[in-house]
Amino acid sequence: MKKVLALAFALLLALLLAFSIAGCSSDVEKVKSSEDATKAIAEVSTQVEDVSANLQSIDKDLS
């Protein structure tokens, strides 16, 4: 049973990664100027900071 759940979880992660990569490639096509690229980088940076803060919060809760 654990192997089946692990396989299902791995498949779900693979699908999420595939959709993420597909979304990124379509986003890259939309970037036309360096200003748009700068805005996109700033947005991703903010999202990474948010995820990092969430992970730190979860880590504190688990400790």
Buried (B, 14 or more C-beta within 10 A) or exposed (E): EEEEEEEEEEEEEEEEEEEEEEEEEEEEEEBEEEEEEEEBEEEEEEEEEEEEEEEEEEEEEEE
